[in-house]
Amino acid sequence: MSFYFLVFHLKFRVSIPNPYKMKQNYFVLLTICIFYLQSVRCQIANEGTLQINNSTTVYFGAEYTNNSGGIHNCHGDLYLNSNFINNGITSANSGTTIFSSSSNLIQTISGDSDTFNFYNLTINQTAVNNKGVLVSDNIGVLVKNAVNLTDGDLRLAGESQLVQTHTGTSLNTSVSGKLHIDQQGYASAYGYNHWSSPVNNGGVFIFNSALYDGTDADLNPFDSQQVLFNSGSPYNGLPSVIDGSGNVTTPLTVNTTWLYKFSRGGTNDYGSWIKLDETSDLVPGEGYLMKGTNTTDPTQNYVFRGTPNDGDYSFPVGPDESNLFGNPYPSSLDAKKFIEDNISVFDGTLTFWVEGGSPSHYLSDYVGGYATRNLTTGVSASVSPLGAGFGSADNSVPTQFIAVGQGFFINTDAEGTVDFKNSQRSYKSEALGETIHYRTSEEQNSFIRIGYEDPEGFHRQIALGFLPGSVADLNYNQGYDALISDEREDELFFVIENDLSKKYVIQGVGEYRSTYEFDLGLIMTEEGSHTIMLDGVENFNDDVFIKDEELGIVYDLNEENYNVLLSPGSYLNRFKLVFINSGTLNVNDIEQKSLNVFFNSIDKKITILNPNYKNISNLNIFNSVGQNVMSRFISNNISDRIELPFNVSEGIYYVKIIVNGKEESYKILNL
């Protein structure tokens, strides 16, 4: 059966300009007749429950608003001639919502609610010169089944996304309509972006048919221009030319010299990169490299235009392979679900390239690193502060949700397939810091982030995660522990199962216990300032210490950074991350000891005050690299004051004294 309005449990309101005021429950069909006779604009508003049952067809000729508190249950077919505003709740288990305007060139989806639910979504407009449906910024369009773009485009503005949840292969169709979706990349002509297309045309993505200039996307959401391409010297792309109003008059240019994909099954060397050009085609889920266009803005907006990718995509893989994949969907990809679905063929680590401010095209000048994500958490890349701004380590911590168009590497260790599925999709906004193209808060889990800076200022972050209820333990756990993928000469890392050949940037374990101790490795190749610090904690309240096993010293990272004054070398079993004092000296708590020990830099003497006349015997003094610089047997061991000459170079020294048969430790400074 067909009605213009079918209402169940609906408080229905029609708004008409004066003098045509009507009661809210006035006879609906008569109201419609008055609309057409007087050519007035009307609005339809749901303030209760609108139920469109299966096998029922409803036509809304005017703008429709599902108000706050309204419940919109569409399980039949709903034809919309105008805009759809949702401030309430929507659901759909069957049927189709059809945007079919004969008079509006653009229909809009907007409202206070951040999600719209459809079963099937069809755009089939009959208006002359129609554009399509414009989805406002930061809205998730959730479709359980198919998207059919018959006549008219679906334009996802800003951070809006399309999520489909059916199983199996794609159900989407495009006749003359296309999906338009934005994504931003580094703008520098010298910096690489790792991409993956969220759309296809005829099953593949081709650069010169699906990539558009998004510089003026806010002004011309349906009319972005195709990007241009050049090649050869000077090997730079070109920014858009715009007029005084911000409209693009000449679209941006991409230099094809820097278009590459990675040979699936490659070995992570330069010989595995495959050159592309503007006519090359890529299948959904395949990653590629592209450099920026030298615009003055820090980022460049691109528009992908085509049939929305949807459904299952699979790639055969084998052991000991590196593979550049990417999020194939016009929505966020849940990294946790992706890893869990594919953990049988890879180690569970995703790595994301972070551009660090490369100053030229020369390979020797490339600056950047790889941020890392696994089932435990994510950590930023080790990037120099000289590469500040977009792409620096501070803003590239991968979250649980991978942004639209984001490419990433995985290393496979078994034969099988890497599978992308709709069940891995989610609506998460970059604007709210929930994804990276270039941040989830796992509230039940706890995290400790330790930072290490070398003399050049490169900052490495390593992360320890406590994951109650997980299978992770103190041993190596696939999917929870991640190796460093962009190793530098100077590094701090976790050592797991005493395997000194592997350097871990993430370690995940089960429930937290304060008695746990975690081995750290430290490799230093150059003189200068090496600093270990506490970058931050999440859902964690205890103190965090670095324990020097050789000196028996505990450094409280909550109070101050630890400046490592050691000679260059490999320190693989000296340091631990701990949470209690364990009876050794906390350098910030020396006043609790039996003696007072201080150094007089003028007289070059060490003074030991022993007010309680403790029995003092042996004394040993070590420098910061663990060398014994003084060893004394104290004969006058029950004196209240002992002075010893100590003429040494500047630095930090550690004094170990046997007091009443037990060793006590003290720190002195010669500055």
C-alpha positions in Angstrom: 0.0 0.0 0.0 1.2 3.6 -0.7 0.5 6.8 1.2 2.1 10.2 1.2 2.5 9.9 5.0 2.1 6.7 7.0 2.2 7.4 10.7 2.2 5.0 13.7 2.5 6.4 17.2 3.4 9.8 15.6 2.9 13.2 17.0 3.0 14.9 13.6 3.7 18.5 13.0 3.3 20.5 9.8 4.7 24.1 9.6 2.9 26.5 7.2 3.4 30.3 7.1 0.5 32.5 8.3 -2.3 32.7 7.7 -2.5 29.0 7.1 -2.2 27.8 10.7 -3.5 24.3 11.4 -3.9 22.1 14.4 -1.0 19.6 14.6 -3.3 16.6 14.2 -5.3 18.1 11.2 -6.3 15.7 8.5 -3.0 14.9 6.6 -4.3 14.6 3.0 -6.1 17.9 3.2 -3.0 19.5 4.4 -1.1 18.3 1.4 -3.7 19.6 -0.9 -3.4 23.1 0.6 0.4 22.8 0.1 0.1 22.3 -3.6 -2.7 24.8 -4.1 -0.8 27.6 -2.3 2.7 26.5 -3.4 4.0 26.9 0.1 7.0 25.1 1.6 6.2 22.6 4.2 8.2 20.6 6.8 7.5 17.2 8.2 8.7 16.5 11.8 8.6 13.3 13.9 8.4 13.9 17.6 7.4 10.4 18.6 7.8 7.1 16.8 7.6 6.7 13.1 7.3 3.1 12.1 7.4 2.2 8.4 6.7 -1.5 8.2 8.0 -4.1 5.8 6.3 -4.1 2.3 5.1 -0.5 3.0 5.9 2.5 0.8 5.9 6.0 2.1 6.5 9.3 0.2 7.7 12.5 1.9 7.5 15.4 -0.5 8.9 17.9 2.0 11.9 18.3 4.2 11.8 15.6 6.9 13.1 16.1 10.5 13.4 13.3 13.1 13.4 15.5 16.1 15.3 15.0 19.4 13.5 12.2 21.2 12.1 11.0 17.9 12.5 7.3 16.8 12.6 6.7 13.1 12.2 2.9 12.3 12.2 2.4 8.6 11.8 -1.2 7.5 9.9 -0.5 4.3 10.5 1.9 1.4 10.8 5.6 2.1 11.0 8.1 -0.8 12.4 11.5 0.1 12.0 14.5 -2.2 13.9 16.8 0.0 16.3 16.9 3.0 16.6 14.4 5.9 17.5 16.0 9.2 18.1 13.6 12.1 18.2 14.8 15.7 17.0 11.5 17.2 17.3 7.8 16.7 17.1 5.8 13.5 17.0 2.1 12.7 16.4 -0.1 9.6 16.2 -3.9 9.2 14.8 -4.1 5.7 13.6 -1.9 2.9 15.2 1.0 1.0 15.5 4.7 1.6 15.4 6.4 -1.8 16.5 10.0 -2.3 14.5 10.7 -5.4 14.0 14.5 -5.7 12.4 15.8 -8.9 13.0 19.4 -7.9 16.0 19.7 -5.6 19.4 19.6 -7.3 21.0 18.8 -3.9 19.4 16.9 -1.0 21.1 16.9 2.3 21.6 14.6 5.2 22.3 16.5 8.4 21.3 16.9 12.1 22.5 16.7 15.7 22.8 12.9 15.6 26.1 11.7 14.3 24.7 8.5 12.7 22.0 7.7 10.1 20.9 4.1 9.8 19.6 2.6 6.5 19.1 -0.9 5.2 19.5 -0.1 1.5 20.3 3.4 0.4 19.5 4.5 -3.1 20.0 7.8 -4.9 17.9 8.2 -8.0 17.1 11.8 -8.6 15.1 13.0 -11.6 15.7 16.7 -11.3 17.4 18.2 -14.3 21.1 18.9 -13.6 20.8 17.1 -10.3 23.9 16.8 -8.1 23.1 14.2 -5.5 23.0 13.9 -1.7 25.3 15.9 0.5 26.1 14.4 3.9 27.2 17.1 6.4 30.5 16.9 8.2 31.1 14.4 11.0 28.2 12.0 10.2 28.4 8.3 9.9 26.1 6.8 7.2 25.4 3.2 8.3 24.0 0.9 5.7 23.3 -2.7 6.5 23.0 -3.8 2.9 23.6 -2.1 -0.5 24.3 1.4 -1.7 22.8 2.1 -5.2 24.0 5.2 -6.9 21.6 5.2 -9.9 21.4 8.9 -10.7 23.1 11.4 -8.4 26.2 11.3 -6.3 26.7 10.6 -2.6 29.0 13.4 -1.2 30.6 12.7 2.2 31.7 16.1 3.4 34.6 16.6 5.7 35.0 13.7 8.2 31.7 11.9 7.2 32.0 8.2 6.4 30.0 5.3 4.9 29.9 2.0 6.8 28.3 -1.1 5.4 27.9 -4.2 7.6 26.6 -7.1 5.4 28.8 -10.1 4.8 30.3 -11.4 1.6 31.2 -9.5 -1.6 30.1 -6.0 -2.5 26.5 -5.3 -3.2 27.0 -1.8 -4.4 26.0 -0.5 -7.8 26.8 2.7 -9.6 25.1 3.8 -12.8 25.7 7.5 -13.3 26.3 8.2 -9.6 29.6 8.2 -7.6 30.8 8.5 -4.1 32.9 11.5 -3.2 35.1 11.3 -0.1 37.9 13.6 1.3 41.3 12.7 2.7 44.3 14.8 3.5 48.0 14.1 3.0 51.4 15.8 3.6 51.7 18.7 1.3 55.4 18.8 0.9 56.7 17.9 -2.6 59.5 15.9 -0.9 57.4 13.9 1.6 55.8 10.6 0.9 52.3 9.6 1.8 51.2 6.0 2.1 47.7 5.7 0.6 45.0 3.3 -0.3 41.9 4.2 -2.3 38.4 3.9 -0.7 36.7 3.8 -4.1 36.9 1.9 -7.4 35.8 2.2 -11.0 35.1 -1.1 -12.6 36.7 -2.9 -9.7 40.0 -1.0 -9.7 41.4 2.4 -8.7 43.1 4.3 -11.5 44.7 7.6 -10.6 43.6 9.7 -13.6 39.9 8.6 -13.3 39.3 8.6 -9.5 41.7 11.1 -7.9 40.4 14.7 -7.7 41.7 18.1 -6.3 39.9 18.8 -3.0 41.3 22.2 -2.4 37.9 23.9 -2.9 35.8 20.9 -1.7 34.0 23.1 0.8 32.9 25.6 -1.9 32.2 23.0 -4.7 31.5 19.7 -3.0 30.2 18.0 -6.1 32.5 19.7 -8.7 36.1 18.9 -7.7 38.4 18.8 -10.7 40.6 15.8 -11.7 44.2 16.1 -10.7 46.8 16.7 -13.3 50.0 14.7 -13.7 53.6 15.6 -14.8 56.9 13.6 -14.8 60.6 14.2 -14.8 62.7 17.2 -13.7 62.3 19.1 -11.4 60.4 16.1 -10.1 57.9 18.2 -8.1 54.2 18.3 -8.1 52.4 21.6 -8.3 49.8 23.2 -6.0 46.3 24.3 -7.2 45.7 27.7 -8.7 42.8 29.4 -7.1 40.9 32.6 -7.7 40.1 35.3 -5.2 37.1 33.4 -3.9 39.0 30.2 -3.3 37.7 28.3 -6.4 40.2 26.1 -8.2 41.0 27.4 -11.7 43.8 25.0 -12.4 43.9 21.7 -10.4 46.9 20.5 -8.5 49.6 18.4 -10.3 51.0 15.1 -9.0 54.5 14.1 -10.2 54.4 10.5 -11.3 58.1 10.0 -10.6 57.1 9.2 -7.0 54.1 6.9 -7.6 55.0 3.4 -6.4 53.4 0.3 -5.0 55.2 -2.5 -3.1 55.6 -5.9 -4.6 53.4 -8.2 -2.5 55.8 -10.8 -1.1 58.7 -8.4 -1.2 61.6 -8.4 1.2 61.4 -4.8 2.4 64.2 -3.5 0.1 64.3 -1.0 -2.7 64.1 -3.7 -5.3 60.6 -4.5 -4.2 59.1 -1.2 -5.2 57.1 -1.2 -8.5 56.9 2.1 -10.5 53.4 3.4 -11.3 52.0 6.1 -13.5 48.6 7.9 -13.8 47.1 5.0 -15.8 48.1 2.3 -13.3 45.4 0.4 -11.6 45.2 -0.9 -8.0 42.8 -3.3 -6.4 40.9 -2.4 -3.2 43.2 -2.9 -0.2 46.4 -2.4 -2.1 48.7 0.4 -0.8 50.7 3.0 -2.8 53.1 5.9 -2.4 52.6 9.4 -3.6 54.4 12.7 -2.8 52.7 16.0 -2.1 52.3 19.1 -4.2 54.2 21.9 -2.4 51.1 23.9 -1.4 51.7 26.4 1.4 49.2 24.7 3.7 50.6 21.8 5.8 48.2 19.4 4.3 46.6 18.8 0.9 43.0 17.7 0.6 42.2 15.1 -2.1 38.8 13.7 -3.2 38.4 10.1 -4.2 35.5 9.6 -6.6 34.0 6.3 -7.7 32.0 3.3 -6.5 32.4 2.9 -2.7 34.5 -0.2 -1.8 32.5 -2.7 0.1 32.6 -6.3 1.2 35.4 -8.9 1.3 38.9 -8.4 -0.2 41.6 -11.1 0.2 45.3 -11.3 -0.7 47.4 -14.5 -0.7 50.6 -14.2 1.3 53.5 -16.4 2.4 56.1 -16.5 5.1 58.9 -13.8 5.4 57.1 -11.3 3.2 56.5 -7.6 3.6 53.3 -6.2 2.2 52.0 -2.7 1.8 48.2 -2.7 2.3 45.8 0.0 3.2 42.3 0.6 4.5 40.1 -0.2 1.5 36.9 1.4 2.8 35.2 4.8 2.9 35.2 4.4 6.7 37.6 3.8 9.5 39.1 0.3 9.8 39.3 -1.3 13.3 42.9 -2.3 13.6 42.1 -4.7 16.5 39.5 -6.6 14.4 41.8 -6.7 11.4 44.7 -8.0 13.4 42.5 -10.7 15.1 41.1 -11.8 11.8 44.6 -12.2 10.3 46.8 -13.2 13.3 47.4 -16.6 11.8 49.5 -15.2 9.0 51.4 -12.2 10.5 52.9 -11.0 13.8 50.0 -8.6 14.5 52.1 -5.5 14.0 51.0 -2.7 11.7 53.5 0.1 10.8 52.6 3.5 9.4 55.1 5.8 7.6 55.5 9.2 9.3 57.1 11.9 7.2 59.7 13.8 9.3 60.3 16.9 7.1 62.5 15.6 4.2 64.3 18.6 2.6 64.9 17.1 -0.8 64.3 14.2 -3.1 67.7 12.7 -2.4 67.5 9.4 -0.6 70.2 10.5 1.8 68.0 13.4 2.9 64.9 11.4 3.6 63.7 12.0 7.2 60.9 9.9 8.7 60.1 6.7 10.6 57.4 4.1 11.2 54.7 4.5 13.9 53.6 1.1 15.2 50.2 -0.4 16.3 49.3 -3.9 17.6 46.7 -5.4 19.9 48.3 -3.7 22.9 48.6 -0.1 21.8 50.3 2.3 19.4 53.5 4.2 19.6 54.8 7.1 17.5 57.7 7.0 15.1 61.2 8.1 16.1 61.3 11.4 14.3 63.7 14.4 14.8 62.2 17.6 16.2 63.5 19.3 13.1 60.6 17.7 11.3 58.1 19.5 13.5 54.5 19.9 12.4 52.3 17.5 10.5 53.9 14.1 10.5 56.1 14.6 13.6 56.2 12.0 16.3 53.9 14.1 18.5 50.8 13.7 16.3 51.3 10.3 14.8 50.4 7.8 17.5 48.2 5.2 15.7 44.9 4.5 17.5 42.7 1.4 17.2 41.0 2.9 14.2 42.8 3.4 10.8 41.7 6.4 8.8 40.1 6.4 5.3 42.8 6.1 2.7 45.6 5.2 5.1 48.3 2.7 3.9 50.3 0.4 6.2 52.9 -2.3 6.2 52.6 -5.8 7.7 55.2 -8.6 7.7 53.7 -12.0 7.2 55.1 -15.2 8.7 52.9 -18.0 7.3 51.1 -19.0 4.1 47.4 -18.0 3.9 45.4 -14.9 3.1 45.1 -11.4 4.5 41.4 -10.6 4.6 39.5 -7.3 4.8 35.9 -7.6 5.8 32.9 -5.2 6.5 32.9 -6.5 10.1 36.2 -4.6 10.5 34.7 -1.3 9.6 33.7 1.5 12.1 32.7 5.1 12.1 35.4 7.1 13.9 36.2 10.7 13.2 39.7 12.1 12.7 38.4 15.5 13.9 37.8 13.9 17.4 41.3 12.3 17.4 39.9 8.8 17.0 41.9 7.7 13.9 45.2 8.4 12.2 45.8 9.6 8.7 47.6 11.0 10.9 44.6 8.7 17.8 40.9 4.4 21.4 41.1 4.8 24.8 41.1 1.2 26.1 39.7 2.3 29.4 40.0 -1.1 31.1 43.7 -1.3 30.2 46.7 0.6 31.6 49.7 2.0 29.6 53.1 3.3 30.5 55.0 5.3 27.8 58.7 5.7 28.2 60.6 8.1 26.0 64.3 8.1 25.0 66.1 10.9 23.3 69.6 10.6 21.7 72.0 13.5 21.3 70.5 14.4 17.9 67.1 14.9 19.5 65.4 11.8 17.9 62.7 10.7 20.3 61.9 7.0 20.6 58.8 6.0 22.5 58.3 2.5 23.9 55.0 1.4 25.5 54.1 -1.2 28.1 50.5 -2.2 28.3 48.7 -4.1 31.1 45.7 -5.9 29.5 43.5 -7.7 32.1 41.5 -10.5 30.5 43.9 -10.9 27.6 46.0 -13.9 26.8 49.2 -11.9 27.0 51.7 -12.8 29.7 55.4 -12.0 30.5 56.7 -14.1 27.6 56.5 -13.2 23.9 52.9 -12.9 22.8 52.1 -12.7 19.1 49.9 -9.7 18.4 50.7 -8.0 21.7 54.5 -7.5 21.4 55.9 -5.5 18.5 59.5 -5.1 17.2 61.0 -1.8 16.3 60.6 -1.4 12.5 62.7 1.8 12.0 65.7 0.9 14.1 68.3 3.6 14.7 71.9 3.4 15.9 70.9 4.6 19.4 67.9 2.9 20.8 66.0 2.0 24.0 63.8 -1.1 23.8 62.2 -4.0 25.7 64.1 -7.3 26.0 61.6 -10.2 26.1 62.5 -13.8 27.2 66.2 -12.7 27.4 66.4 -12.7 23.6 69.0 -10.0 23.0 68.7 -10.2 19.2 65.2 -8.6 19.2 64.3 -5.1 20.1 60.7 -4.5 21.1 58.9 -1.2 21.0 55.7 -2.5 22.5 55.3 -5.1 25.2 51.8 -6.3 26.3 51.2 -8.4 29.4 48.1 -9.3 31.5 47.0 -7.9 34.7 49.3 -5.4 36.5 51.4 -6.5 39.5 53.7 -4.0 41.3 56.4 -6.7 41.6 56.9 -7.0 37.9 60.2 -6.0 36.4 60.7 -5.5 32.7 64.1 -5.8 31.1 65.3 -2.8 29.0 68.1 -2.7 26.4 70.0 0.5 25.7 72.4 0.9 22.8 74.4 4.1 22.5 76.9 4.8 19.7 77.8 8.5 20.3 78.8 10.7 23.2 76.5 13.3 24.5 73.2 13.7 26.3 71.0 10.5 26.3 67.8 10.9 28.3 65.2 8.5 29.5 61.9 10.0 30.5 58.3 9.2 31.3 56.3 10.3 28.3 53.0 9.6 30.0 50.7 7.0 31.6 47.1 6.0 31.0 44.9 4.5 33.7 48.0 3.9 35.8 48.6 5.4 39.3 51.8 3.8 40.6 55.3 5.3 40.4 57.5 4.4 37.5 61.3 3.8 38.1 64.3 2.9 36.0 66.5 0.5 38.0 70.3 0.3 37.4 71.2 -3.3 38.3 74.9 -2.6 38.2 74.9 0.3 40.7 71.8 -0.7 42.6 70.2 2.7 41.9 66.5 3.4 41.3 65.6 6.6 39.3 62.1 7.9 39.9 60.9 9.0 36.4 57.8 10.7 38.0 60.1 13.2 39.6 62.7 13.9 36.9 64.2 12.6 33.7 67.2 10.2 33.9 70.2 11.6 32.1 72.3 8.6 31.1 76.0 9.5 31.6 77.5 6.3 30.1 80.2 5.6 27.6 79.0 4.5 24.1 78.2 0.8 24.1 75.5 -1.9 24.4 73.8 -2.2 27.8 71.5 -5.1 27.4 71.1 -6.5 30.9 71.7 -3.4 33.1 68.4 -1.6 33.2 64.9 -2.6 34.2 61.5 -0.8 34.3 60.1 -1.3 37.9 57.4 0.0 40.1 58.7 -0.4 43.6 62.0 0.4 45.3 63.0 -3.2 45.9 65.2 -2.1 48.8 67.7 -0.2 46.6 68.4 3.5 46.7 65.9 5.9 45.2 68.1 8.9 44.4 65.3 11.2 45.4 65.0 9.7 48.8 68.5 9.6 50.3 67.5 11.3 53.5 66.0 8.0 54.8 69.6 6.5 55.1 71.6 6.1 58.3 74.4 8.4 57.3 74.8 11.9 55.7 77.3 11.8 52.8 78.3 15.0 50.9 81.1 16.3 48.8 82.9 19.6 49.3 84.0 20.7 45.9 86.4 23.4 47.3 88.3 21.1 49.6 87.9 18.1 47.3 86.8 16.0 50.3 84.0 13.5 51.0 82.4 13.9 54.4 80.5 11.1 56.1 78.4 12.2 59.1 77.5 9.3 61.4 75.5 10.8 64.3 74.3 7.5 65.6 77.7 6.0 65.6 76.9 3.1 63.3 79.6 0.6 62.5 81.1 1.6 59.2 83.6 -0.7 57.4 84.1 -0.8 53.6 83.5 2.2 51.2 83.5 2.0 47.4 82.8 4.8 45.0 81.7 4.3 41.4 81.3 6.7 38.5 78.3 6.8 36.2 79.6 4.1 33.9 80.1 1.7 36.8 83.9 2.0 37.2 85.2 1.8 40.8 87.2 5.0 41.4 87.8 4.6 45.1 87.9 1.6 47.5 88.7 2.1 51.2 88.7 0.0 54.4 87.7 2.4 57.2 89.5 1.5 60.4 88.2 4.3 62.6 84.7 2.9 61.9 82.7 4.2 64.9 83.5 7.9 64.5 80.7 10.4 64.1 82.6 12.1 61.2 84.8 10.7 58.6 86.6 12.8 55.8 88.3 11.3 52.8 90.1 13.1 50.0 88.3 12.8 46.6 89.9 14.8 43.8 88.2 13.5 40.6 86.7 15.0 37.4 83.2 16.5 37.3 80.2 14.1 37.3 77.8 12.0 39.3 79.3 9.4 41.7 77.7 6.7 43.7 79.0 5.8 47.2 78.4 2.4 48.6 79.1 1.9 52.3 78.8 -1.1 54.6 76.8 0.0 57.7 76.2 -2.5 60.5 76.9 -5.2 58.0 74.5 -4.0 55.3 75.2 -2.0 52.2 73.8 1.5 51.8 74.1 3.7 48.6 74.4 7.4 48.2 74.7 9.8 45.3 77.1 12.8 45.3 77.7 15.5 42.6 81.1 17.0 41.6 80.0 20.0 39.5 
